[in-house]
């Protein structure tokens, strides 16, 4: 192995993408900038783009998966706007 990570990197912030999530295509089109729509975008950048456009998306997520070096896990999604 050459020491390089085999994980995907976000095309917006260039960080390793450790979270796997899925949103419907129509939401992805509304949230992600045109030049990044056919690229990997990490959850943190997706959240920032949605926030900039005031788009609520948590109700579209069922589960988010985390892939670390020593563990993988499924995370429950909680909408920060629910009280």
HELIX and SHEET records of a PDB file:
HELIX    1   1 UNK A   25  UNK A   31  1                                   7    
HELIX    2   2 UNK A   34  UNK A   36  5                                   3    
HELIX    3   3 UNK A   43  UNK A   52  1                                  10    
HELIX    4   4 UNK A   58  UNK A   60  5                                   3    
SHEET    1   A 3 UNK A  19  UNK A  20  0                                        
SHEET    2   A 3 UNK A  63  UNK A  67 -1                                        
SHEET    3   A 3 UNK A  72  UNK A  76 -1                                        
END                                                                             
